[in-house]
C-alpha cells in the first residue's frame, strides 16, 4: 500500500513572524509505529532549532494510507486513513478542535476516529523546541478530496486556526485514480472490520479507536 510520510516543520514564534514549511518524505511500504512518529517529530524539532533557536509554538507530522485494493477501497466507502501527530507548548491547545481539507476556501471536515494525548520525553529536542504536550489522532478523509489541490489543515482548541499540515494533492494508487467518482456517497460509512484490519496492518503501537475495540 502506498503511504506518504510527511513532516511539517511549523514555526509560530511568540516574538517573530510565523512560518510553516512542509516536507514530503519518500513512499513507504512498512507499517508506521508510534516510535516512528516520535522520530519524525524529533527530526522536525532539530530542523526548527537550526532556524529558530528559541523554539516554536507547535509542530506536527502527518501520515496517511490509501486502500490496498479496489475491494478495500469500496469497503472503506472511498475513505483514506489519516494519522495526525501534533505537539505544542500549551496544553490548552489540545485536543485539536478539528482537521479538514481546505480547497480554495471550501472546507471538508475529516471524521475523527480517535484522540490520544501523551507527554513528550524531557530532554528531547521535541520537548525543548516544540513543546511537552502531544496528541495522536486518526481520521477518515474522502479519497477524492485528498486528490484535490489544497491543504490539509487543523484548528487547535484555542488560538491557532488554519494550521497547515500537508500540501495536497496526494498520490493515490492507480485503481483509485481510475475511479470516476472517488468521493463517498451520502451517509457512506466504512465497514468497521475492514477499517480495523487496515489500521492494525498499517500502524503499530497506537491505541485503537473506541469504535474499533
PyMOL CGO cylinders between C-alpha atoms (Angstrom):
from pymol import cmd
from pymol.cgo import CYLINDER

trace = [
    CYLINDER, 0.00, 0.00, 0.00, 1.24, 3.46, -0.73, 0.3, 1, 1, 1, 1, 1, 1,
    CYLINDER, 1.24, 3.46, -0.73, 1.82, 5.73, 2.17, 0.3, 1, 1, 1, 1, 1, 1,
    CYLINDER, 1.82, 5.73, 2.17, 3.21, 9.21, 2.10, 0.3, 1, 1, 1, 1, 1, 1,
    CYLINDER, 3.21, 9.21, 2.10, 5.28, 10.10, 5.10, 0.3, 1, 1, 1, 1, 1, 1,
    CYLINDER, 5.28, 10.10, 5.10, 5.09, 13.78, 5.76, 0.3, 1, 1, 1, 1, 1, 1,
    CYLINDER, 5.09, 13.78, 5.76, 6.91, 16.10, 8.07, 0.3, 1, 1, 1, 1, 1, 1,
    CYLINDER, 6.91, 16.10, 8.07, 5.63, 19.53, 8.92, 0.3, 1, 1, 1, 1, 1, 1,
    CYLINDER, 5.63, 19.53, 8.92, 8.16, 21.98, 10.31, 0.3, 1, 1, 1, 1, 1, 1,
    CYLINDER, 8.16, 21.98, 10.31, 5.81, 24.58, 11.75, 0.3, 1, 1, 1, 1, 1, 1,
    CYLINDER, 5.81, 24.58, 11.75, 7.15, 27.79, 13.22, 0.3, 1, 1, 1, 1, 1, 1,
    CYLINDER, 7.15, 27.79, 13.22, 4.88, 30.13, 15.12, 0.3, 1, 1, 1, 1, 1, 1,
    CYLINDER, 4.88, 30.13, 15.12, 7.15, 32.20, 17.34, 0.3, 1, 1, 1, 1, 1, 1,
    CYLINDER, 7.15, 32.20, 17.34, 5.94, 34.45, 20.11, 0.3, 1, 1, 1, 1, 1, 1,
    CYLINDER, 5.94, 34.45, 20.11, 8.22, 37.34, 19.14, 0.3, 1, 1, 1, 1, 1, 1,
    CYLINDER, 8.22, 37.34, 19.14, 8.67, 36.74, 15.41, 0.3, 1, 1, 1, 1, 1, 1,
    CYLINDER, 8.67, 36.74, 15.41, 6.64, 36.32, 12.25, 0.3, 1, 1, 1, 1, 1, 1,
    CYLINDER, 6.64, 36.32, 12.25, 5.13, 32.88, 11.75, 0.3, 1, 1, 1, 1, 1, 1,
    CYLINDER, 5.13, 32.88, 11.75, 6.30, 30.47, 9.06, 0.3, 1, 1, 1, 1, 1, 1,
    CYLINDER, 6.30, 30.47, 9.06, 5.46, 26.93, 8.03, 0.3, 1, 1, 1, 1, 1, 1,
    CYLINDER, 5.46, 26.93, 8.03, 7.49, 24.53, 5.92, 0.3, 1, 1, 1, 1, 1, 1,
    CYLINDER, 7.49, 24.53, 5.92, 6.08, 21.29, 4.50, 0.3, 1, 1, 1, 1, 1, 1,
    CYLINDER, 6.08, 21.29, 4.50, 8.45, 18.48, 3.57, 0.3, 1, 1, 1, 1, 1, 1,
    CYLINDER, 8.45, 18.48, 3.57, 7.32, 15.28, 1.85, 0.3, 1, 1, 1, 1, 1, 1,
    CYLINDER, 7.32, 15.28, 1.85, 9.23, 12.08, 2.52, 0.3, 1, 1, 1, 1, 1, 1,
    CYLINDER, 9.23, 12.08, 2.52, 9.56, 9.04, 0.24, 0.3, 1, 1, 1, 1, 1, 1,
    CYLINDER, 9.56, 9.04, 0.24, 6.85, 6.44, -0.24, 0.3, 1, 1, 1, 1, 1, 1,
    CYLINDER, 6.85, 6.44, -0.24, 6.99, 3.65, 2.33, 0.3, 1, 1, 1, 1, 1, 1,
    CYLINDER, 6.99, 3.65, 2.33, 5.56, 0.14, 2.34, 0.3, 1, 1, 1, 1, 1, 1,
    CYLINDER, 5.56, 0.14, 2.34, 6.22, -0.51, 6.04, 0.3, 1, 1, 1, 1, 1, 1,
    CYLINDER, 6.22, -0.51, 6.04, 3.85, -0.05, 9.00, 0.3, 1, 1, 1, 1, 1, 1,
    CYLINDER, 3.85, -0.05, 9.00, 4.27, 3.21, 10.88, 0.3, 1, 1, 1, 1, 1, 1,
    CYLINDER, 4.27, 3.21, 10.88, 4.81, 2.90, 14.62, 0.3, 1, 1, 1, 1, 1, 1,
    CYLINDER, 4.81, 2.90, 14.62, 4.31, 5.31, 17.49, 0.3, 1, 1, 1, 1, 1, 1,
    CYLINDER, 4.31, 5.31, 17.49, 8.10, 5.44, 17.73, 0.3, 1, 1, 1, 1, 1, 1,
    CYLINDER, 8.10, 5.44, 17.73, 8.34, 6.35, 14.03, 0.3, 1, 1, 1, 1, 1, 1,
    CYLINDER, 8.34, 6.35, 14.03, 6.11, 9.36, 14.58, 0.3, 1, 1, 1, 1, 1, 1,
    CYLINDER, 6.11, 9.36, 14.58, 8.16, 10.30, 17.65, 0.3, 1, 1, 1, 1, 1, 1,
    CYLINDER, 8.16, 10.30, 17.65, 11.27, 10.19, 15.47, 0.3, 1, 1, 1, 1, 1, 1,
    CYLINDER, 11.27, 10.19, 15.47, 9.70, 12.37, 12.81, 0.3, 1, 1, 1, 1, 1, 1,
    CYLINDER, 9.70, 12.37, 12.81, 8.68, 14.97, 15.37, 0.3, 1, 1, 1, 1, 1, 1,
    CYLINDER, 8.68, 14.97, 15.37, 12.21, 14.89, 16.75, 0.3, 1, 1, 1, 1, 1, 1,
    CYLINDER, 12.21, 14.89, 16.75, 13.66, 15.47, 13.29, 0.3, 1, 1, 1, 1, 1, 1,
    CYLINDER, 13.66, 15.47, 13.29, 11.26, 18.38, 12.82, 0.3, 1, 1, 1, 1, 1, 1,
    CYLINDER, 11.26, 18.38, 12.82, 12.39, 19.84, 16.16, 0.3, 1, 1, 1, 1, 1, 1,
    CYLINDER, 12.39, 19.84, 16.16, 16.05, 19.53, 15.15, 0.3, 1, 1, 1, 1, 1, 1,
    CYLINDER, 16.05, 19.53, 15.15, 15.29, 21.38, 11.92, 0.3, 1, 1, 1, 1, 1, 1,
    CYLINDER, 15.29, 21.38, 11.92, 13.39, 24.01, 13.89, 0.3, 1, 1, 1, 1, 1, 1,
    CYLINDER, 13.39, 24.01, 13.89, 16.40, 24.61, 16.14, 0.3, 1, 1, 1, 1, 1, 1,
    CYLINDER, 16.40, 24.61, 16.14, 18.52, 25.47, 13.11, 0.3, 1, 1, 1, 1, 1, 1,
    CYLINDER, 18.52, 25.47, 13.11, 16.30, 28.38, 12.07, 0.3, 1, 1, 1, 1, 1, 1,
    CYLINDER, 16.30, 28.38, 12.07, 14.60, 29.30, 15.35, 0.3, 1, 1, 1, 1, 1, 1,
    CYLINDER, 14.60, 29.30, 15.35, 16.86, 28.58, 18.34, 0.3, 1, 1, 1, 1, 1, 1,
    CYLINDER, 16.86, 28.58, 18.34, 14.20, 29.76, 20.79, 0.3, 1, 1, 1, 1, 1, 1,
    CYLINDER, 14.20, 29.76, 20.79, 11.74, 27.18, 19.51, 0.3, 1, 1, 1, 1, 1, 1,
    CYLINDER, 11.74, 27.18, 19.51, 8.24, 27.25, 18.04, 0.3, 1, 1, 1, 1, 1, 1,
    CYLINDER, 8.24, 27.25, 18.04, 4.76, 27.30, 19.49, 0.3, 1, 1, 1, 1, 1, 1,
    CYLINDER, 4.76, 27.30, 19.49, 3.77, 23.97, 17.94, 0.3, 1, 1, 1, 1, 1, 1,
    CYLINDER, 3.77, 23.97, 17.94, 4.64, 21.37, 15.31, 0.3, 1, 1, 1, 1, 1, 1,
    CYLINDER, 4.64, 21.37, 15.31, 3.22, 18.30, 13.60, 0.3, 1, 1, 1, 1, 1, 1,
    CYLINDER, 3.22, 18.30, 13.60, 3.78, 15.23, 11.47, 0.3, 1, 1, 1, 1, 1, 1,
    CYLINDER, 3.78, 15.23, 11.47, 1.19, 13.54, 9.26, 0.3, 1, 1, 1, 1, 1, 1,
    CYLINDER, 1.19, 13.54, 9.26, 0.86, 10.08, 7.75, 0.3, 1, 1, 1, 1, 1, 1,
    CYLINDER, 0.86, 10.08, 7.75, -1.94, 8.83, 5.53, 0.3, 1, 1, 1, 1, 1, 1,
    CYLINDER, -1.94, 8.83, 5.53, -2.79, 5.48, 3.95, 0.3, 1, 1, 1, 1, 1, 1,
    CYLINDER, -2.79, 5.48, 3.95, -4.80, 4.62, 0.85, 0.3, 1, 1, 1, 1, 1, 1,
    CYLINDER, -4.80, 4.62, 0.85, -6.72, 1.39, 0.40, 0.3, 1, 1, 1, 1, 1, 1,
    CYLINDER, -6.72, 1.39, 0.40, -4.57, -1.50, -0.79, 0.3, 1, 1, 1, 1, 1, 1,
    CYLINDER, -4.57, -1.50, -0.79, -7.05, -2.90, -3.32, 0.3, 1, 1, 1, 1, 1, 1,
    CYLINDER, -7.05, -2.90, -3.32, -10.25, -1.95, -5.16, 0.3, 1, 1, 1, 1, 1, 1,
    CYLINDER, -10.25, -1.95, -5.16, -12.16, -4.21, -2.78, 0.3, 1, 1, 1, 1, 1, 1,
    CYLINDER, -12.16, -4.21, -2.78, -10.74, -2.46, 0.27, 0.3, 1, 1, 1, 1, 1, 1,
    CYLINDER, -10.74, -2.46, 0.27, -11.42, 0.92, -1.34, 0.3, 1, 1, 1, 1, 1, 1,
    CYLINDER, -11.42, 0.92, -1.34, -15.10, 0.01, -1.68, 0.3, 1, 1, 1, 1, 1, 1,
    CYLINDER, -15.10, 0.01, -1.68, -15.26, -1.48, 1.82, 0.3, 1, 1, 1, 1, 1, 1,
    CYLINDER, -15.26, -1.48, 1.82, -13.82, 1.73, 3.24, 0.3, 1, 1, 1, 1, 1, 1,
    CYLINDER, -13.82, 1.73, 3.24, -16.57, 3.65, 1.44, 0.3, 1, 1, 1, 1, 1, 1,
    CYLINDER, -16.57, 3.65, 1.44, -13.88, 5.51, -0.52, 0.3, 1, 1, 1, 1, 1, 1,
    CYLINDER, -13.88, 5.51, -0.52, -12.09, 6.95, 2.53, 0.3, 1, 1, 1, 1, 1, 1,
    CYLINDER, -12.09, 6.95, 2.53, -8.40, 7.47, 3.31, 0.3, 1, 1, 1, 1, 1, 1,
    CYLINDER, -8.40, 7.47, 3.31, -6.98, 6.79, 6.79, 0.3, 1, 1, 1, 1, 1, 1,
    CYLINDER, -6.98, 6.79, 6.79, -5.07, 9.79, 8.16, 0.3, 1, 1, 1, 1, 1, 1,
    CYLINDER, -5.07, 9.79, 8.16, -2.82, 9.98, 11.23, 0.3, 1, 1, 1, 1, 1, 1,
    CYLINDER, -2.82, 9.98, 11.23, -2.09, 13.43, 12.65, 0.3, 1, 1, 1, 1, 1, 1,
    CYLINDER, -2.09, 13.43, 12.65, 0.54, 13.86, 15.39, 0.3, 1, 1, 1, 1, 1, 1,
    CYLINDER, 0.54, 13.86, 15.39, 0.90, 17.33, 16.92, 0.3, 1, 1, 1, 1, 1, 1,
    CYLINDER, 0.90, 17.33, 16.92, 2.96, 18.80, 19.74, 0.3, 1, 1, 1, 1, 1, 1,
    CYLINDER, 2.96, 18.80, 19.74, 2.51, 22.17, 21.41, 0.3, 1, 1, 1, 1, 1, 1,
    CYLINDER, 2.51, 22.17, 21.41, 3.88, 24.39, 24.15, 0.3, 1, 1, 1, 1, 1, 1,
    CYLINDER, 3.88, 24.39, 24.15, 0.41, 24.89, 25.69, 0.3, 1, 1, 1, 1, 1, 1,
    CYLINDER, 0.41, 24.89, 25.69, -1.81, 22.04, 26.87, 0.3, 1, 1, 1, 1, 1, 1,
    CYLINDER, -1.81, 22.04, 26.87, -4.90, 24.23, 26.36, 0.3, 1, 1, 1, 1, 1, 1,
    CYLINDER, -4.90, 24.23, 26.36, -4.45, 23.86, 22.60, 0.3, 1, 1, 1, 1, 1, 1,
    CYLINDER, -4.45, 23.86, 22.60, -5.21, 20.13, 22.72, 0.3, 1, 1, 1, 1, 1, 1,
    CYLINDER, -5.21, 20.13, 22.72, -7.10, 18.15, 21.67, 0.3, 1, 1, 1, 1, 1, 1,
    CYLINDER, -7.10, 18.15, 21.67, -7.42, 19.59, 18.17, 0.3, 1, 1, 1, 1, 1, 1,
    CYLINDER, -7.42, 19.59, 18.17, -10.80, 21.12, 17.55, 0.3, 1, 1, 1, 1, 1, 1,
    CYLINDER, -10.80, 21.12, 17.55, -10.95, 19.79, 14.00, 0.3, 1, 1, 1, 1, 1, 1,
    CYLINDER, -10.95, 19.79, 14.00, -8.91, 18.60, 11.00, 0.3, 1, 1, 1, 1, 1, 1,
    CYLINDER, -8.91, 18.60, 11.00, -10.13, 19.44, 7.49, 0.3, 1, 1, 1, 1, 1, 1,
    CYLINDER, -10.13, 19.44, 7.49, -9.21, 19.89, 3.84, 0.3, 1, 1, 1, 1, 1, 1,
    CYLINDER, -9.21, 19.89, 3.84, -9.29, 23.43, 2.51, 0.3, 1, 1, 1, 1, 1, 1,
    CYLINDER, -9.29, 23.43, 2.51, -9.71, 23.75, -1.26, 0.3, 1, 1, 1, 1, 1, 1,
    CYLINDER, -9.71, 23.75, -1.26, -9.94, 27.39, -2.36, 0.3, 1, 1, 1, 1, 1, 1,
    CYLINDER, -9.94, 27.39, -2.36, -11.77, 28.30, 0.84, 0.3, 1, 1, 1, 1, 1, 1,
    CYLINDER, -11.77, 28.30, 0.84, -14.15, 25.32, 0.71, 0.3, 1, 1, 1, 1, 1, 1,
    CYLINDER, -14.15, 25.32, 0.71, -13.66, 23.16, 3.80, 0.3, 1, 1, 1, 1, 1, 1,
    CYLINDER, -13.66, 23.16, 3.80, -14.33, 19.44, 4.20, 0.3, 1, 1, 1, 1, 1, 1,
    CYLINDER, -14.33, 19.44, 4.20, -14.01, 18.29, 7.80, 0.3, 1, 1, 1, 1, 1, 1,
    CYLINDER, -14.01, 18.29, 7.80, -12.44, 14.89, 8.41, 0.3, 1, 1, 1, 1, 1, 1,
    CYLINDER, -12.44, 14.89, 8.41, -14.13, 12.26, 10.57, 0.3, 1, 1, 1, 1, 1, 1,
    CYLINDER, -14.13, 12.26, 10.57, -12.27, 11.90, 13.86, 0.3, 1, 1, 1, 1, 1, 1,
    CYLINDER, -12.27, 11.90, 13.86, -11.79, 8.28, 14.93, 0.3, 1, 1, 1, 1, 1, 1,
    CYLINDER, -11.79, 8.28, 14.93, -9.58, 8.79, 17.98, 0.3, 1, 1, 1, 1, 1, 1,
    CYLINDER, -9.58, 8.79, 17.98, -7.57, 11.25, 20.06, 0.3, 1, 1, 1, 1, 1, 1,
    CYLINDER, -7.57, 11.25, 20.06, -4.66, 10.02, 22.18, 0.3, 1, 1, 1, 1, 1, 1,
    CYLINDER, -4.66, 10.02, 22.18, -2.99, 12.58, 24.46, 0.3, 1, 1, 1, 1, 1, 1,
    CYLINDER, -2.99, 12.58, 24.46, 0.50, 12.00, 25.86, 0.3, 1, 1, 1, 1, 1, 1,
    CYLINDER, 0.50, 12.00, 25.86, 3.59, 13.79, 27.10, 0.3, 1, 1, 1, 1, 1, 1,
    CYLINDER, 3.59, 13.79, 27.10, 6.84, 14.42, 25.25, 0.3, 1, 1, 1, 1, 1, 1,
    CYLINDER, 6.84, 14.42, 25.25, 10.05, 12.98, 26.71, 0.3, 1, 1, 1, 1, 1, 1,
    CYLINDER, 10.05, 12.98, 26.71, 12.03, 15.51, 28.71, 0.3, 1, 1, 1, 1, 1, 1,
    CYLINDER, 12.03, 15.51, 28.71, 15.50, 16.06, 27.29, 0.3, 1, 1, 1, 1, 1, 1,
    CYLINDER, 15.50, 16.06, 27.29, 14.35, 15.56, 23.69, 0.3, 1, 1, 1, 1, 1, 1,
    CYLINDER, 14.35, 15.56, 23.69, 14.60, 18.27, 21.06, 0.3, 1, 1, 1, 1, 1, 1,
    CYLINDER, 14.60, 18.27, 21.06, 10.86, 17.97, 20.58, 0.3, 1, 1, 1, 1, 1, 1,
    CYLINDER, 10.86, 17.97, 20.58, 10.30, 18.87, 24.23, 0.3, 1, 1, 1, 1, 1, 1,
    CYLINDER, 10.30, 18.87, 24.23, 12.58, 21.91, 24.17, 0.3, 1, 1, 1, 1, 1, 1,
    CYLINDER, 12.58, 21.91, 24.17, 11.77, 23.20, 20.67, 0.3, 1, 1, 1, 1, 1, 1,
    CYLINDER, 11.77, 23.20, 20.67, 8.11, 22.33, 20.04, 0.3, 1, 1, 1, 1, 1, 1,
    CYLINDER, 8.11, 22.33, 20.04, 6.58, 21.61, 23.43, 0.3, 1, 1, 1, 1, 1, 1,
    CYLINDER, 6.58, 21.61, 23.43, 5.81, 18.94, 26.05, 0.3, 1, 1, 1, 1, 1, 1,
    CYLINDER, 5.81, 18.94, 26.05, 2.21, 18.16, 25.04, 0.3, 1, 1, 1, 1, 1, 1,
    CYLINDER, 2.21, 18.16, 25.04, 1.33, 15.70, 22.28, 0.3, 1, 1, 1, 1, 1, 1,
    CYLINDER, 1.33, 15.70, 22.28, -1.75, 14.34, 20.57, 0.3, 1, 1, 1, 1, 1, 1,
    CYLINDER, -1.75, 14.34, 20.57, -2.00, 11.47, 18.07, 0.3, 1, 1, 1, 1, 1, 1,
    CYLINDER, -2.00, 11.47, 18.07, -5.31, 11.20, 16.24, 0.3, 1, 1, 1, 1, 1, 1,
    CYLINDER, -5.31, 11.20, 16.24, -6.74, 9.03, 13.48, 0.3, 1, 1, 1, 1, 1, 1,
    CYLINDER, -6.74, 9.03, 13.48, -9.17, 10.46, 10.92, 0.3, 1, 1, 1, 1, 1, 1,
    CYLINDER, -9.17, 10.46, 10.92, -11.08, 9.43, 7.82, 0.3, 1, 1, 1, 1, 1, 1,
    CYLINDER, -11.08, 9.43, 7.82, -10.90, 11.64, 4.73, 0.3, 1, 1, 1, 1, 1, 1,
    CYLINDER, -10.90, 11.64, 4.73, -12.76, 11.32, 1.41, 0.3, 1, 1, 1, 1, 1, 1,
    CYLINDER, -12.76, 11.32, 1.41, -10.38, 9.89, -1.17, 0.3, 1, 1, 1, 1, 1, 1,
    CYLINDER, -10.38, 9.89, -1.17, -11.47, 12.34, -3.83, 0.3, 1, 1, 1, 1, 1, 1,
    CYLINDER, -11.47, 12.34, -3.83, -10.86, 15.29, -1.52, 0.3, 1, 1, 1, 1, 1, 1,
    CYLINDER, -10.86, 15.29, -1.52, -7.33, 14.10, -0.74, 0.3, 1, 1, 1, 1, 1, 1,
    CYLINDER, -7.33, 14.10, -0.74, -6.66, 14.05, -4.51, 0.3, 1, 1, 1, 1, 1, 1,
    CYLINDER, -6.66, 14.05, -4.51, -7.59, 17.71, -4.95, 0.3, 1, 1, 1, 1, 1, 1,
    CYLINDER, -7.59, 17.71, -4.95, -5.28, 20.74, -4.96, 0.3, 1, 1, 1, 1, 1, 1,
    CYLINDER, -5.28, 20.74, -4.96, -5.48, 22.26, -1.49, 0.3, 1, 1, 1, 1, 1, 1,
    CYLINDER, -5.48, 22.26, -1.49, -4.26, 21.91, 2.10, 0.3, 1, 1, 1, 1, 1, 1,
    CYLINDER, -4.26, 21.91, 2.10, -4.88, 19.54, 4.96, 0.3, 1, 1, 1, 1, 1, 1,
    CYLINDER, -4.88, 19.54, 4.96, -5.31, 21.88, 7.92, 0.3, 1, 1, 1, 1, 1, 1,
    CYLINDER, -5.31, 21.88, 7.92, -6.07, 21.83, 11.65, 0.3, 1, 1, 1, 1, 1, 1,
    CYLINDER, -6.07, 21.83, 11.65, -7.72, 24.15, 14.12, 0.3, 1, 1, 1, 1, 1, 1,
    CYLINDER, -7.72, 24.15, 14.12, -6.33, 23.90, 17.64, 0.3, 1, 1, 1, 1, 1, 1,
    CYLINDER, -6.33, 23.90, 17.64, -8.62, 24.12, 20.67, 0.3, 1, 1, 1, 1, 1, 1,
    CYLINDER, -8.62, 24.12, 20.67, -7.57, 27.73, 21.24, 0.3, 1, 1, 1, 1, 1, 1,
    CYLINDER, -7.57, 27.73, 21.24, -5.57, 30.45, 19.49, 0.3, 1, 1, 1, 1, 1, 1,
    CYLINDER, -5.57, 30.45, 19.49, -4.46, 28.74, 16.26, 0.3, 1, 1, 1, 1, 1, 1,
    CYLINDER, -4.46, 28.74, 16.26, -6.71, 28.05, 13.26, 0.3, 1, 1, 1, 1, 1, 1,
    CYLINDER, -6.71, 28.05, 13.26, -5.81, 27.13, 9.70, 0.3, 1, 1, 1, 1, 1, 1,
    CYLINDER, -5.81, 27.13, 9.70, -2.58, 25.36, 10.66, 0.3, 1, 1, 1, 1, 1, 1,
    CYLINDER, -2.58, 25.36, 10.66, -1.15, 23.73, 7.52, 0.3, 1, 1, 1, 1, 1, 1,
    CYLINDER, -1.15, 23.73, 7.52, -0.47, 20.02, 7.93, 0.3, 1, 1, 1, 1, 1, 1,
    CYLINDER, -0.47, 20.02, 7.93, 0.02, 18.89, 4.32, 0.3, 1, 1, 1, 1, 1, 1,
    CYLINDER, 0.02, 18.89, 4.32, 0.00, 20.32, 0.80, 0.3, 1, 1, 1, 1, 1, 1,
    CYLINDER, 0.00, 20.32, 0.80, -2.41, 18.33, -1.34, 0.3, 1, 1, 1, 1, 1, 1,
    CYLINDER, -2.41, 18.33, -1.34, -2.92, 16.60, -3.70, 0.3, 1, 1, 1, 1, 1, 1,
    CYLINDER, -2.92, 16.60, -3.70, -1.76, 13.23, -2.52, 0.3, 1, 1, 1, 1, 1, 1,
    CYLINDER, -1.76, 13.23, -2.52, -0.84, 10.46, -4.95, 0.3, 1, 1, 1, 1, 1, 1,
    CYLINDER, -0.84, 10.46, -4.95, -3.28, 7.54, -4.74, 0.3, 1, 1, 1, 1, 1, 1,
    CYLINDER, -3.28, 7.54, -4.74, -2.90, 4.06, -6.23, 0.3, 1, 1, 1, 1, 1, 1,
    CYLINDER, -2.90, 4.06, -6.23, -3.84, 3.73, -9.88, 0.3, 1, 1, 1, 1, 1, 1,
    CYLINDER, -3.84, 3.73, -9.88, -7.13, 1.97, -9.14, 0.3, 1, 1, 1, 1, 1, 1,
    CYLINDER, -7.13, 1.97, -9.14, -8.28, 4.96, -7.08, 0.3, 1, 1, 1, 1, 1, 1,
    CYLINDER, -8.28, 4.96, -7.08, -7.13, 7.36, -9.79, 0.3, 1, 1, 1, 1, 1, 1,
    CYLINDER, -7.13, 7.36, -9.79, -9.27, 5.33, -12.20, 0.3, 1, 1, 1, 1, 1, 1,
    CYLINDER, -9.27, 5.33, -12.20, -12.37, 5.70, -10.01, 0.3, 1, 1, 1, 1, 1, 1,
    CYLINDER, -12.37, 5.70, -10.01, -14.64, 8.10, -11.89, 0.3, 1, 1, 1, 1, 1, 1,
    CYLINDER, -14.64, 8.10, -11.89, -16.23, 9.21, -8.59, 0.3, 1, 1, 1, 1, 1, 1,
    CYLINDER, -16.23, 9.21, -8.59, -13.77, 8.76, -5.69, 0.3, 1, 1, 1, 1, 1, 1,
    CYLINDER, -13.77, 8.76, -5.69, -15.98, 10.61, -3.21, 0.3, 1, 1, 1, 1, 1, 1,
    CYLINDER, -15.98, 10.61, -3.21, -18.05, 8.74, -0.59, 0.3, 1, 1, 1, 1, 1, 1,
    CYLINDER, -18.05, 8.74, -0.59, -21.77, 8.68, -1.21, 0.3, 1, 1, 1, 1, 1, 1,
    CYLINDER, -21.77, 8.68, -1.21, -24.24, 10.36, 1.16, 0.3, 1, 1, 1, 1, 1, 1,
    CYLINDER, -24.24, 10.36, 1.16, -24.04, 8.78, 4.61, 0.3, 1, 1, 1, 1, 1, 1,
    CYLINDER, -24.04, 8.78, 4.61, -21.48, 6.25, 3.34, 0.3, 1, 1, 1, 1, 1, 1,
    CYLINDER, -21.48, 6.25, 3.34, -19.63, 4.54, 6.18, 0.3, 1, 1, 1, 1, 1, 1,
    CYLINDER, -19.63, 4.54, 6.18, -16.68, 2.15, 6.07, 0.3, 1, 1, 1, 1, 1, 1,
    CYLINDER, -16.68, 2.15, 6.07, -17.06, -1.45, 7.15, 0.3, 1, 1, 1, 1, 1, 1,
    CYLINDER, -17.06, -1.45, 7.15, -15.67, -1.48, 10.69, 0.3, 1, 1, 1, 1, 1, 1,
    CYLINDER, -15.67, -1.48, 10.69, -13.87, -4.88, 10.48, 0.3, 1, 1, 1, 1, 1, 1,
    CYLINDER, -13.87, -4.88, 10.48, -12.10, -3.75, 7.29, 0.3, 1, 1, 1, 1, 1, 1,
    CYLINDER, -12.10, -3.75, 7.29, -11.13, -0.42, 8.83, 0.3, 1, 1, 1, 1, 1, 1,
    CYLINDER, -11.13, -0.42, 8.83, -9.82, -2.15, 11.95, 0.3, 1, 1, 1, 1, 1, 1,
    CYLINDER, -9.82, -2.15, 11.95, -7.76, -4.61, 9.89, 0.3, 1, 1, 1, 1, 1, 1,
    CYLINDER, -7.76, -4.61, 9.89, -6.29, -1.76, 7.87, 0.3, 1, 1, 1, 1, 1, 1,
    CYLINDER, -6.29, -1.76, 7.87, -5.34, 0.25, 10.95, 0.3, 1, 1, 1, 1, 1, 1,
    CYLINDER, -5.34, 0.25, 10.95, -3.69, -2.77, 12.59, 0.3, 1, 1, 1, 1, 1, 1,
    CYLINDER, -3.69, -2.77, 12.59, -1.83, -3.55, 9.37, 0.3, 1, 1, 1, 1, 1, 1,
    CYLINDER, -1.83, -3.55, 9.37, -0.58, -0.03, 8.70, 0.3, 1, 1, 1, 1, 1, 1,
    CYLINDER, -0.58, -0.03, 8.70, 0.06, 1.33, 12.21, 0.3, 1, 1, 1, 1, 1, 1,
    CYLINDER, 0.06, 1.33, 12.21, 1.73, -0.16, 15.28, 0.3, 1, 1, 1, 1, 1, 1,
    CYLINDER, 1.73, -0.16, 15.28, 1.70, 0.86, 18.93, 0.3, 1, 1, 1, 1, 1, 1,
    CYLINDER, 1.70, 0.86, 18.93, -1.29, 3.23, 18.84, 0.3, 1, 1, 1, 1, 1, 1,
    CYLINDER, -1.29, 3.23, 18.84, -4.47, 2.87, 20.87, 0.3, 1, 1, 1, 1, 1, 1,
    CYLINDER, -4.47, 2.87, 20.87, -7.34, 1.54, 18.80, 0.3, 1, 1, 1, 1, 1, 1,
    CYLINDER, -7.34, 1.54, 18.80, -10.24, 3.95, 18.38, 0.3, 1, 1, 1, 1, 1, 1,
    CYLINDER, -10.24, 3.95, 18.38, -13.04, 3.07, 20.79, 0.3, 1, 1, 1, 1, 1, 1,
    CYLINDER, -13.04, 3.07, 20.79, -15.39, 2.19, 17.92, 0.3, 1, 1, 1, 1, 1, 1,
    CYLINDER, -15.39, 2.19, 17.92, -12.94, -0.49, 16.70, 0.3, 1, 1, 1, 1, 1, 1,
    CYLINDER, -12.94, -0.49, 16.70, -12.17, -2.22, 20.01, 0.3, 1, 1, 1, 1, 1, 1,
]
cmd.load_cgo(trace, "trace")
